[in-house]
Amino acid sequence: MTIAITGATGQLGRLVLAGLAARLPGLPVIALARDPAADPGVPVRLFDYDRPETLTPALAGVQTLLLISGNQIGQRKAQHRAVIEAAQAAGVGRIVYTSVLHADRSILSLAGEHRETEAMLAASGLSVTVLRNGWYHENYLGSVPAALTHGALVGSAGQGRIAGAARADYAAAAVEALLGQGHEGQVYEMAGAPAYTLADLAAEISEQTGRDIPYVDLPPADYAQVLVKAGLPAPLAEAIAGYDTAAAQGALDGSPDTLQALIGRPATPLAEAVRAALV
């Protein structure tokens, strides 16, 4: 069986490649990337979502494709459609897709493209496994340096519970979905535990650094302005503030049972993730 990984040189893709190599050394794996000069340790083929002519040739001989959702919000429906059509043309038998937690009902702004992609996959005639990944701890841990610099963690999530897990946990689930038995046709809702609030995250940072780092909850527009002042483009800043607004309404909460069952262990706890971020 030959497996191909889209976005293979990205943060999640590299972890999946490492997990596949650890579990089945010598397994035929192909990295699909915009930059074929990248060296992820396996053969690389040019695979550019915005150049459809590169897609079908890159999938020659591939039986299973891990479609890691693209990072260009607003472009992903068209990009994913092109990948699915290329997979059909190349004779790929199965796609494993990284979606978002509760994609069918989530109020997250980014969930719409995932819903549309899931619908396209369902209509494709291919065998499909959907991994509805919850929030990555890393999505919030990127704010730790700024919190330490300014003496506060800011956001707009209120008391919203975040059932996060580490990126490595979701990569391990992808490896199991690719190599394990009985995953065809399944939709997995995956989250970590225990769920935490941003106030809990601030308290954990405080505990581990010995400093008083409070959580300051801001109105979404004010939080977006903070992010713009920190150098983020306005559309991205508004999107991030919107994710917090959705978190306040429960969009990032979920059960840890499925992820734990897939990876055979509890997801990485927040304290461990914070410790790694502070190194």
Disulfide bonds with the S-S distance in Angstrom:
none
